[in-house]
């Protein structure tokens, strides 16, 4: 029992709340196209290497890294509720082309959702086994630390939606160098957030009913009380998952600006 057990229970409550709210979002089909590439890329990704790697028990992640020899900062990337699909892999490629070693993890045991109902089932299973998901992500950090081309003191977490919440969960359970959250479930209690000693970037939409602005403001307030460096950006007129190219809320200009802010944040904190 004790404090860690309480944190896990409270975190589980937050994840359940987020997914219940997602159920009221208009039904979506799973992403079938990778549309963010032209929006996000400053150049091509020919200078990177990609491979599938076994980083935790039977879980395989997507590793993207620069071809050129060197020591690079690294990012553990968490997928949306669709799973480790082509969109997330393209995001990993794009970030790797900026000079990062990126490990996109798989929190769904190799499954990729075909529709919103299946995505809901997969996230329910993951949230009901939160300690396993945390172990999975912590193993990803350890995997990166063992790579010769990774700066072990410069590892960040990053994720969107379900993965945004998981990015924060990793931050609550692992020492990192930076954390990026795109419209994910938030912890607002300052005591529980006090374990975070590094900069945090948050990207949100003003019309997001899953992650309301009031919750974002409470999160920001708690970080400020703790003197945790943070950048919280709330984009006006856009809703949940606005950076998801397959969804009805997709906002390409805001997505491009958010990605620019993300890369600048990571460059500043990790390089």
C-alpha positions in Angstrom: 0.0 0.0 0.0 1.6 3.3 0.8 2.3 6.4 -1.3 3.3 4.7 -4.6 0.2 2.6 -4.6 -2.0 5.6 -4.0 -0.3 7.4 -6.9 -1.0 4.5 -9.2 -4.7 4.4 -8.2 -5.0 8.1 -8.7 -3.3 7.9 -12.1 -5.6 5.1 -13.1 -8.6 7.3 -12.2 -7.2 10.1 -14.5 -6.6 7.7 -17.4 -10.1 6.3 -17.0 -11.6 9.8 -17.0 -9.7 10.7 -20.2 -10.9 7.6 -22.1 -14.5 8.0 -20.9 -14.4 11.5 -22.3 -12.9 10.3 -25.6 -15.9 8.0 -26.0 -18.1 11.2 -26.6 -15.8 12.3 -29.4 -17.2 11.6 -32.9 -16.4 8.1 -34.1 -13.1 7.9 -36.0 -11.6 5.4 -38.4 -8.0 4.4 -37.8 -5.4 6.5 -39.6 -4.9 5.3 -43.1 -2.5 8.0 -44.4 0.6 9.7 -43.2 -0.3 13.3 -43.8 1.9 15.0 -41.2 5.1 14.4 -43.1 5.0 17.5 -45.3 3.7 19.6 -42.4 6.4 18.6 -40.0 9.6 18.0 -42.0 12.2 20.6 -42.5 14.1 18.2 -44.7 14.1 14.6 -45.8 14.7 11.6 -43.6 17.3 9.9 -45.7 20.0 10.5 -43.1 18.4 8.2 -40.6 18.3 4.5 -39.9 15.2 2.7 -38.6 14.7 -0.8 -37.1 12.3 -2.7 -34.9 13.9 -3.5 -31.6 13.0 -5.8 -28.7 13.3 -3.5 -25.7 10.9 -5.0 -23.1 9.8 -8.7 -22.7 7.8 -9.4 -25.9 7.4 -5.8 -26.8 9.0 -4.4 -30.0 9.5 -0.7 -30.5 10.4 1.4 -33.6 13.9 2.9 -33.3 14.9 5.8 -35.5 18.4 7.3 -35.3 20.8 9.4 -37.3 23.1 7.5 -39.7 26.1 9.7 -38.8 28.3 8.6 -35.9 28.0 10.6 -32.8 26.3 10.8 -29.4 22.8 12.1 -29.5 20.0 13.0 -27.0 17.1 10.5 -27.0 13.4 10.5 -26.8 11.0 7.8 -25.6 7.9 8.4 -27.8 4.4 7.2 -26.8 1.7 6.5 -29.3 -1.9 7.6 -29.4 -4.8 5.3 -28.6 -4.5 3.8 -32.1 -1.2 2.1 -31.2 2.2 2.1 -32.8 1.1 2.8 -36.3 2.6 4.4 -39.4 1.8 7.9 -38.2 3.8 7.5 -35.0 6.6 5.9 -37.0 6.7 8.9 -39.3 6.8 11.2 -36.2 9.8 9.2 -34.9 11.5 9.5 -38.3 10.9 13.3 -38.4 12.3 13.8 -34.9 15.3 11.6 -35.6 16.1 13.7 -38.6 16.5 16.6 -36.2 19.3 14.8 -34.4 17.7 12.5 -31.9 17.6 8.8 -31.2 13.9 8.0 -30.9 12.4 4.9 -29.5 8.6 4.7 -30.2 7.3 2.2 -27.7 4.5 -0.3 -28.1 2.0 -0.3 -25.2 -0.6 -2.5 -26.9 1.3 -5.8 -27.3 1.8 -5.4 -31.0 -1.8 -4.5 -31.8 -2.9 -1.5 -33.9 -6.5 -0.4 -33.7 -8.6 -0.5 -36.9 -11.3 1.7 -35.5 -12.3 3.7 -32.4 -14.0 0.8 -30.7 -10.8 -1.3 -30.9 -8.7 1.7 -29.8 -11.0 2.0 -26.7 -10.5 -1.6 -25.9 -6.8 -1.4 -26.2 -6.5 1.7 -24.0 -8.8 0.1 -21.4 -6.5 -2.9 -21.2 -3.5 -0.6 -20.9 -5.0 1.6 -18.2 -6.1 -1.4 -16.2 -2.5 -2.6 -16.2 -0.8 0.7 -15.6 2.1 -0.8 -13.6 2.9 -2.9 -16.7 2.8 0.1 -19.0 5.1 2.0 -16.6 7.5 -0.9 -16.6 7.4 -1.0 -20.4 8.3 2.7 -20.7 11.0 2.5 -18.0 12.5 -0.4 -19.9 12.6 1.8 -23.0 14.7 4.4 -21.1 17.1 1.6 -20.0 17.3 0.4 -23.6 18.3 3.8 -24.8 20.9 4.2 -22.0 22.6 1.1 -23.3 23.0 2.5 -26.8 26.5 3.8 -27.6 25.1 6.7 -29.6 22.9 8.0 -26.8 23.7 10.6 -24.2 22.4 8.8 -21.1 21.7 12.1 -19.2 19.7 13.6 -22.1 16.6 11.4 -22.4 13.1 12.8 -22.7 9.5 11.5 -22.9 6.9 12.6 -25.5 3.4 11.5 -26.5 0.1 12.4 -27.9 -3.4 11.9 -26.4 -3.2 8.5 -24.6 0.5 8.8 -25.1 0.6 12.3 -23.7 -0.8 11.0 -20.5 1.7 8.1 -20.6 4.5 10.6 -21.2 3.6 12.2 -17.9 3.3 8.8 -16.2 6.8 8.0 -17.2 7.9 11.4 -15.8 6.3 10.5 -12.5 8.2 7.3 -12.3 11.6 7.9 -14.0 14.2 10.6 -13.9 14.3 12.3 -17.3 15.8 15.4 -18.9 12.6 16.8 -20.4 8.9 15.9 -20.9 6.5 16.7 -23.8 2.8 16.3 -23.4 0.3 16.7 -26.3 -3.2 16.9 -24.9 -2.7 14.0 -22.5 -4.3 13.2 -19.1 -2.8 15.5 -16.4 -1.8 15.2 -12.8 -2.5 18.5 -11.1 -1.6 17.7 -7.5 1.6 19.6 -6.6 2.8 16.9 -4.2 2.6 14.2 -6.7 4.2 16.4 -9.4 7.1 17.3 -7.1 9.2 14.4 -8.4 9.6 16.2 -11.7 12.8 18.3 -11.6 13.1 19.0 -15.4 11.4 21.2 -18.0 7.9 20.3 -19.3 6.3 21.3 -22.6 2.5 21.1 -22.8 0.5 21.4 -26.0 -3.3 21.7 -25.8 -6.4 22.9 -27.6 -8.9 25.5 -26.2 -11.9 23.4 -27.4 -10.7 20.1 -26.0 -13.4 18.6 -23.8 -11.2 15.6 -22.9 -8.5 17.8 -21.4 -10.3 21.0 -20.4 -8.5 24.3 -20.2 -9.2 24.5 -16.4 -7.3 21.3 -15.9 -4.4 22.6 -18.0 -4.3 25.8 -16.0 -4.2 23.8 -12.7 -1.4 21.7 -14.1 0.6 24.9 -15.0 -0.1 26.4 -11.7 1.2 23.4 -9.8 4.4 23.3 -12.0 4.9 27.0 -11.3 4.5 26.5 -7.5 7.2 23.8 -7.7 9.5 26.0 -9.8 9.4 23.5 -12.6 10.4 25.2 -15.9 7.4 24.8 -18.2 5.9 26.0 -21.4 2.2 25.5 -21.7 0.6 26.4 -25.1 -3.2 26.4 -25.5 -4.1 26.8 -29.2 -7.3 28.7 -29.6 -10.2 27.3 -31.7 -8.9 23.7 -31.9 -10.0 20.6 -30.1 -8.6 17.3 -28.9 -6.1 15.5 -31.1 -5.7 18.5 -33.4 -2.3 17.2 -34.5 -3.8 13.8 -35.6 -4.0 14.0 -39.4 -6.7 11.3 -39.5 -9.2 13.0 -37.2 -11.9 15.6 -37.7 -10.1 18.0 -35.5 -6.9 18.1 -37.5 -5.4 21.6 -37.7 -2.3 21.6 -40.0 -1.1 25.1 -39.2 -1.4 24.7 -35.5 0.2 21.3 -35.8 3.1 22.8 -37.7 3.6 25.5 -35.1 3.3 23.0 -32.2 6.0 20.8 -33.8 8.3 23.8 -34.3 7.9 24.6 -30.6 8.5 21.0 -29.7 11.7 20.8 -31.6 12.9 24.1 -30.3 12.1 23.0 -26.7 14.0 19.7 -27.1 16.9 21.4 -28.8 17.2 23.9 -26.0 16.9 21.4 -23.1 18.8 18.4 -24.6 21.4 19.8 -26.8 
